[in-house]
Amino acid sequence: MTEDAFFARLFARLPAPDSSWVVPPGDDCAALAFGDELLLIAVDQIVGGKHYYLYGPEAASPEAAGRKLLARNLSDIAAMGGIPTACLLAGAFGPRRDPAWIERFYDGIIALARDYGVAMVGGDLASTPADEVASLTILGRVEPARVCRRNGARAGDVLLVTGWFGSSLETGHHLTFPPRCREGRWLAEHGYPTAMMDVSDGLLLDASRVCRASGVALRLDPPAVPRRTPATTIAQALGDGEDYELLVAVAPDRIAALLAAWPFADVPLTPVGEFLAGPPAIADSQGKPLTACGYDHLA
């Protein structure tokens, strides 16, 4: 069973949320009507030995591990076009982590939180017999007219991506990536996305989720996908994951204006495909089917 299949079965069993939940489970964030805005809520976690190396010469510093935890959550807020506001942290650490290491872990979160204007407003701390895992809940806000979801891509829309893909582990990008909050917010403020999400599990796998949510197919041009290094292969760019870039669907008649107005000279915005009418599936520019490969915790 895949993660997507598991969650599809789970969501079908959940009680229907009331109408105040404008975005129910299944997107990068849930969204609750809150005055004139939407309250964005998301949770993500990092597991030692899964999301970062625990020990040895490649071990992540505690600051880098903590930073990654918050950065992953900030990427979810970015995908919704929102502004992050606050977070809560629950961490459980094994006997090999002394208080000094744990304090440095929090230092990594605090430093990034300061950069993005996020207040840490609560949480919990526990010990474990061996493993370590930390879970962070993030809150944000966005105007109802500007919230970006996965389910709005239409046939004819162009798929664009921010930044670069692949070789995240080899380059250390998986620990140091900048959450695309400013880019996601700018896109939302100017009303460009018909759909948007971030890439954490791999470009193909996450693009397939946009297709499924929107009920469209995608024709992708793999060589057009920007690669992180000259040595990064197309296969790595499509399937490595841990990129934390944005997938953005935009109406074709707005592409020229978007590319002309894009204000972030340090971050490319690249057209890489087109959404088509048809069952959710991805093919290359010659029509060859592309398998939605990427990272799946249950695979």
PAMI-683909 format. One record per atom (N, C-alpha, C, O): x, y, z. Coordinates in steps of 0.02 Angstrom, whole numbers, plus 50000, padded with zeros to 5 digits. Example, Ala and Ser with C-alpha at 12.3 -4.5 7.8 and 13.67 -1.06 7.14 Angstrom:
<recs>
506604971650390 506154977550390 506604983550390 507124983450423 506424988850354 506844994750357 506455000250394 506705005750402 
</recs>
This chain:
<recs>
500424994050000 500005000050000 500445006250000 500945006550035 500245011249961 500595017649959 500305022450010 499755021450036 500675027850024 500415033050068 499765035950041 499285036950078 499745037249975 499145040249946 498545035749953 497995038049968 498645029249941 498085024549949 497865024150021 497265023750035 498345024150067 498175023950138 497755029950158 497235029250191 497965035850137 497605041850157 496925042350123 496445044850152 496865039850061 496215039850028 495715035650068 495145037650076 495945029850092 495505025650133 495355028950200 494795028550225 495865032150230 495765035350294 495275041150289 494815041650329 495365045550239 494935051350232 494205049350222 493745052750244 494105043650188 493415041350177 493075039350242 492465039250245 493465037650293 493195035550357 493085041250405 492745040450455 493385047050392 493345052550439 492665055950437 492355056350383 492425058450493 491805062450492 491905068650449 492445071650449 491395070450414 491435076350371 491535082650413 491165083650461 492045086850397 492135092950435 491575097850422 491255097650369 491445102350469 490905107150458 491135112450409 491715112550388 490685116850390 490805121550335 491335126650351 491575130050305 491535127450414 492055132250430 492745129950406 493205133950402 492805123450391 493435120850364 493425121750288 493155117550252 493725127150265 493715128850194 494145124050154 493965122250098 494705121850182 495125116850150 495165110850198 495465111350251 494855105250179 494865099350222 495515095350214 495955097650177 495585089650247 496195085650239 496335083850166 495875082850127 496975083550150 497175081450083 497575086650044 497795085249989 497665092550073 498075097750041 498705098750082 498825095150130 499115103650062 499725105050100 499575107550170 499945106150217 499025111150178 498785113350243 498025112450244 497705112650192 497745111650303 497025112750312 496915120150323 497385123750344 496315122650310 496165129750319 495495130650351 494995127750329 495485134550404 494885135950443 494685143250435 495105147650443 494055144450420 493815151450417 493915154650485 493705152050536 494245160550484 494435163850546 494385171450535 494865174550515 493795174250548 493685181250534 493705182450459 493375178950421 494085187450438 494135189150367 494665185150331 494765185950271 495015180650367 495555176850338 495445169350349 494965167350382 495885165350322 495905158250336 496495156850381 497035159450371 496385152550431 496915150150474 497185143750443 496825138850437 497825143850424 498145137950394 498465133750450 498765136450496 498385127150445 498655122650495 498965116650460 498655113550417 499585115050479 499925109250451 500385106250504 500585109650551 500545099950496 501005096650541 501485092250500 501275089050452 502105092250520 502605088050487 503105085950540 503135088850594 503495080750524 503955078050573 504615076150540 504655075550479 505115075350581 505745072450558 505915066650604 505805066950665 506185061450575 506375055350611 507125054350602 507375054050546 507485053850658 508195052650654 508355046250616 508055041050630 508815046550569 508975040850528 508555040250465 508725036350421 508015044050460 507605044350400 507685051050364 507805051250304 507635056450402 507665063150372 508345066450379 508475071650349 508775063450418 509465065850425 509885060250455 509635055950490 510535060550440 510995055550467 511085056750542 511155062450564 511075051350580 511125051850652 511845052550676 512005056850718 512285048250650 512965047750678 513465047150620 513275046150563 514105047650638 514625046850589 514795053350554 514545058650573 515235053050504 515485059250472 514945063250435 515035069250425 514395059950415 513865063450379 513295065650426 512785068150402 513375064650491 512845066250538 512665073650534 513095078050529 512015074950535 511785081950535 511925085050603 511875081650655 512095091350603 512155094850666 511465095550696 510965095550660 511415096150762 510745097150792 510405103350766 509795103450757 510785108650753 510485114750726 510175113450657 509635115850642 510535109550615 510285108150548 509655103850550 509185104950512 509645098950596 509055094650603 508445098750625 507895097950598 508545103150675 507995107350698 507765112050644 507165113050634 508235115050608 508055119650554 507625116150502 507135118850479 507825109950485 507445106350434 506725105150455 506265105550414 506625103750518 505945102450542 505495108450529 504945107650503 505715114350548 505305120250536 505265121850462 504735123750438 505815121050426 505815122750355 505325118550315 505005121150269 505255112250333 504765107850299 504055110550308 503665110450261 503915112950366 503245115750380 503145122450346 502605123850321 503665126550344 503615132850309 503465131750235 503105135650204 503745126450206 503625124950136 502885123450124 502625125150070 502545120350172 501835119050165 501425125650165 500955126350126 501625130250208 501285136750208 501405140350142 500945143450114 502015139950117 502185143150053 501735140349997 501505144149954 501625133849997 501225130649944 500505133049944 500165132649893 500265135450001 499575138050005 499535145449991 498995148349992 500105148649978 500115155849967 500055159950030 499865165850028 500205156750087 500075159950151 500675163250184 501225163250157 500545165950243 501055169250284 501105165250349 500605164550384 501695162450366 501755158650428 501735163250488 501975168950486 501435160750543 501365165050602 501625161850666 501945165350706 501505155450678 501675152350742 501775144950734 501565141950684 502095141850784 502195134650782 502205131750852 502305135250901 502095125150855 502145121350917 502565115150902 502495112150849 503005113450949 503485107950937 503405102550989 503395103951049 503365096350967 503375090551011 503985086350991 504005083750935 504465085551036 505065081851021 505175076251071 505055077051131 505415070551046 505575064851090 506265062351069 506385060651011 506735062151118 507435060751103 507685054951144 507485053851201 508145051051113 508425045151145 508965046651195 509155052451203 509225041551228 509705042551283 510385045151260 510775047651301 510535044751195 511175047251170 511165054751159 511675057751142 510585057851167 510535065151157 510505068551224 510015068151261 511045072051241 511065075451305 510725082251299 510565084451244 510605085651356 510255092151353 510595097251308 510245101351277 511255097151304 511595101951261 511415100851187 511305105651150 511375094551166 511185092951097 510465095351084 510325098251032 510025094051131 509315095951122 509245103551119 508855106151079 509625107051160 509605114351157 509825116951089 509535121651062 510345113851061 510575115950995 510055114350941 509985118050893 509705108750949 509155107050904 508635112650904 508405114950851 508455114950963 507985120550969 508285126950940 507915130950911 508935127850948 509255133850920 509155134250845 509035139650818 509195128550810 509095128550738 508385130650720 508295134150670 507905128550759 507205130550747 507125138050761 506815141650722 507385140250817 507295147250838 507595152050787 507295157250772 508185150350762 508515154850713 508095155550650 508005161150625 507845149950624 507435150350563 506765153650578 506505157450536 506475152250636 505845155450654 505915163050656 505465166650634 506475165350681 506595172550683 506625175450612 506365180850600 506955171850566 507005174250497 506335174950464 506235179350422 505865170550482 505215170450448 504645173250490 504065172650472 504805176350546 504295179550587 503815174650620 503225176150627 504065168850639 503645163650669 503755163350744 504325163150767 503225163550782 503255163050855 503175155750876 502725152250852 503605153350921 503505146750950 503065147551012 503275150751060 502475144651011 501975146151063 501805140251107 501365140751150 502155134651099 502015128951143 502315122651116 502665122651065 502185117051152 502435110651130 502515105751187 502205106551240 502935100751176 503035095551225 503725092451214 503985092451159 504005089751268 504665086551265 504625079851301 504355079351357 504895074551269 504885067951299 505525064251283 505905066351239 505645058851319 506215054451305 505965047851275 505395045851286 506405044551238 506235038151208 506765033051226 507325034951245 506615026551221 507125021451235 507705021651186 508265019851204 507575023651123 508105023451074 508015028751019 508445033051010 507455028350983 507365032650924 507255039850944 507115041551001 507315044250893 507145051250904 506695053650848 506795052150790 506185057350868 505715060050820 505455066750848 505345067450908 505365071450803 505105077950823 504565079950774 504645079150713 504015082550800 503445084350759 503275091650772 503245093850829 503175095450718 503035102550725 502375104150690 502255102350633 501945107650726 501315110250698 501405117650684 501625121450727 501235119650623 501325126650604 500645129750589 500185126450563 500595136050605 499995140050591 500185145750543 500745148250544 499715147650501 499825153150455 499165156350439 498645154450464 499195161350396 498575164750376 498605166350302 499145167250273 498025166750272 497965168650201 497255171050189 496785168850221 497185175650142 496525178150124 496155172650084 496465169050045 495495172150094 495115166950057 495205167349982 495225162149949 495255173349954 495305174049882 495995172249856 496095171549795 496485171549901 497175170249879 497425163349897 497985161549878 497035159449933 497275152849953 497385148549891 496975148549845 497935144949890 498125140649833 498045133349854 498265131349908 497745129349810 497625122349825 497895117949769 498145120449718 497855111449779 498095106749728 497575105349674 497755102649622 496955107049686 496415104349645 496155109149591 495625107949564 496535114449575 496265119349528 496575119349459 496375123349417 497055114749445 497365114649379 496855112649326 496435108249337 496885116049269 496415114849215 496775112949151 497365114649143 496435109449107 496735107749042 496955114249007 496575119049002 497565114248983 497855120148951 498315124048996 498745127748972 498235123349062 498685126749108 499405124349099 499525118549080 499865128749111 500575127149107 500835125549177 500655128849225 501255120449182 501585118749245 502265122149247 502685121049203 502375126149299 503025129249310 503305126749377 502935124549421 503965127249384 504295125249446 504775130849467 505085134149425 504845131749532 505365136149557 506005132149567 505985126149578 506575135549563 507205132649584 507465126949543 507385126749482 507775122149578 508145116649548 507955110149582 507685110049638 508105104449547 507885097949572 508455092849569 508915093349529 508385087849614 508845082249615 509465083349658 509625088949676 509805077849674 510435077949712 510375081549778 510855084649801 509795081249809 509695084849871 510135082149928 510415085949967 510185075549931 510575072449985 511325073749976 511665075550023 511565072849914 512285073649901 512525080749913 513095081749934 512105085549898 512305092549904 512165095649972 512385101249986 511795092050015 511595094850079 510985099250075 510775102250125 510695099750015 510095103950006 509535101850052 509135105950074 509485095350066 508935092750107 508945095650178 508445095250214 509515098550198 509555101750264 509555109350260 509355112750308 509765112150204 509885119350200 509385123050155 509445129050147 508905119450126 508465122550077 508095128650106 507905128650165 508005133850065 507605139550086 506875138450070 506705137550012 506435138450119 505715137850104 505495143550058 505695149350068 505095142050009 504905146949958 504305151249979 503835152149941 504335153750040 503765157750066 503675164250028 503115166050011 504215167750014 504135174149979 503875173049908 503465176849884 504125167649875 503905166249807 503175164049806 502785166449765 502985159549852 502295157249855 501815162949871 501275163349842 502015167249916 501585172849935 501515177749877 500965180149864 502065179149842 502025183749785 501565181049731 501155184649704 501625174649716 501195171549666 500455172149686 500035173749645 500315170749750 499625171149773 499365178249772 498795179449752 499765182949794 499555189949795 499375192449725 498925196649718 499715189949675 499595192249606 499105187649569 498985188649509 498835182649604 498305178549576 498515174049518 498095172349476 499145172049515 499365167849460 499185160449466 498965157549416 499275157249523 499175149949524 498435147949518 498005150749551 498305143049475 497665139549478 497725133649525 497225131249552 498335131249534 498485125949583 499215126649603 499625129249564 499375124449664 500075124949686 500175119849742 499725118649783 500775116849745 500985112749801 501735112549803 502065114549754 502015110249858 502745109749862 502965102649846 502575097949849 503605102049829 503895095549811 504325093149868 504865095949880 504095087949902 504505084949954 504675077649937 505215075249955 504225074149904 504315066949892 504575065449822 504685059549806 504665070449780 504895069449712 504435073049663 503835073249673 504735076049611 504345080149565 503785076049532 503215078349529 503945070049507 503435066149473 502875063949521 502285064449504 503065061649580 502565059349627 502115065049650 501505064249653 502405070749665 501995076349687 501585079349630 501025081649641 501865079449569 501475081749512 500875077249499 500345079449479 500975070749512 500405066049503 499855067549553 499265066449538 500035070149611 499525071949661 499125078049639 498525078449651 499455082849606 499085088449577 498615085949523 498035088049520 498855081349480 498425078649427 497815075249457 497255076349434 497915071149508 497365067449538 496865072149572 496255071249564 497125077149609 496675081749643 496285086049593 495715087849606 496595087649537 496275092049487 495895088349433 495505091449397 495995081749427 495655077849376 495905079249306 495505079549259 496565080149300 496865081549234 497475077249224 497735074249272 497705076849162 498335073549146 498885078849138 498745084849138 499505076549132 500065081149126 500545078549072 500735072649073 500725082949026 501265081548979 501885085449004 501895091549004 502385081749024 502985084649055 503575084149008 503645079248971 503995089149009 504605089148969 505205088149016 505475093049042 505405081949030 505925080649080 506575084649070 506845087149119 506835085349008 507455089149001 507385096549020 507885099949032 506775099049023 506675106049041 506725107249116 506785112949138 506685101949156 506705102649229 507405104949250 507895101449235 507465110549285 508135112949306 508455108149355 508135105949403 509095106349344 509435101549386 509925105149432 510225110249414 509995102449493 510365105949546 511105106549530 511405111749545 511405101549500 512115101749484 512205099149413 511755095949386 512785100549381 512915097649315 512905090049315 512765086949263 513055086949372 513075079649376 512385076649390 512305070549385 511895080649408 511225078049423 510895075449360 510875078949309 510655069249362 510325066349304 509585068349302 509315070849351 509285067349244 508565068849238 508175064449286 507695066749317 508365058049292 508015053549337 508055056049409 507555055649446 508625058649430 508685061349498 508245067449506 507925068349558 508235071849456 507825077849460 507085076149466 506705079749498 506875070649435 506175068849435 505965064949497 505385065149516 506435061449528 506235056749580 506585057049647 506365053749693 507115060949653 507495060949716 507085063449775 507105060549829 506725068949765 506345071949820 506775076349864 507355077649849 506475078749919 506805083349965 507025089749931 507525092749950 506655091849880 506825097949844 506515104149877 506835109349881 505905103449900 505535108849932 505485115049887 505545120749909 505365113549822 505195118749774 504435118749764 504085114549792 504195123549726 503475124149714 503295121749643 503645123349595 502755117949638 502435116549575 501855121449567 501445122149613 501825124949510 501335130249501 500975129349435 501305129349383 500325128649436 499915128549375 499665135549361 499395138849405 499755137849298 499575144649280 499225144449212 499435140749167 498705148449204 498345148849140 498815151049085 499245155349096 498755148149024 499245149648971 499275156948951 499805159348932 498705160448955 498705167548934 499045172148984 499095178148972 499265169449042 499585173549093 500335171949099 500685175149139 500585167149061 501275165049068 501765170649051 502235171849088 501655173948995 502125179248973 502165184749026 502715187049043 501595186949052 501595192149103 501945189849166 502315193549198 501815183549186 502125180849246 502885180749240 503235183149284 503135178049186 503855177549178 504185184449173 504745185349196 503835189149143 504105195949137 504125199449205 504565203449219 503625197849248 503575201349312 503945197849369 504045200849422 504155191649359 504465187649413 505035191549445 505525193149410 504995193149510 505475197749540 506075194449573 506505197949601 506115187749572 506625184249611 507185181949565 507175176249540 507675186249554 508205184749507 508625178849529 508945175549488 508635177349594 509045171949619 508695165149617 508995160049633 508065165049597 507675158849594 507335158449527 506885162349513 507535153649484 507195153149419 506485150649426 506325146949472 506065152649379 505385150149373 505335147349302 505375151149253 505245140849296 505345137349233 504725133549211 504475129349249 504465134749150 503925130549124 504195123649107 504715123049073 503855118449130 504095111649118 503565106949090 503705101149077 502945109349082 502435104849057 501775108349047 501695114349060 501285104449025 500605107049012 500095101949037 500175095949025 499585104349070 499045100049092 498555098949034 498425103448994 498295092749031 497855090748976 497215087749003 497195085349060 496695087948963 496085084348981 496225076848978 496595074448935 495935073149024 496025065949024 496135063349094 496205067149141 496145056749100 496255053649166 496935055749195 497405056849157 496985056449261 497625058449292 498195053649274 498185047849294 498675056149238 499255052349217 499775057249192 499605062949175 500405055149190 500945059449167 501305055949110 501465050049114 501435059549056 501815056949000 502325062248979 502255068148996 502845060048943 503335064948919 503085068148855 502525066848833 503505072348825 503285076248767 503155071848706 502825074048659 503405065648707 503275060948652 502685056348669 502515051948629 502375057348726 501805053248745 501975046948783 501525042948797 502615045948800 502815040048838 502615040848911 502785045948942 502255035948939 502045036649010 502645037149057 503155033749047 502585041349107 503105042149158 502825039549224 502295041749246 503175035049255 502955032349320 503065037549374 503585040749377 502565038449416 502595043449469 503055040949526 502805038949579 503705041049514 504185038549563 504345044049613 504285049949599 504555041849672 504735046549725 504765042649790 504745036549791 504795046349846 504855043149911 504175041849941 503755046349944 504075035749965 503445033749995 503595029750059 503905024550055 503365032250116 503525028950180 503225022050186 503475017950224 502695020650149 502355014150155 502525009350099 502325003550100 502895011750048 503035007549991 503535001950011 503714997849969 
</recs>
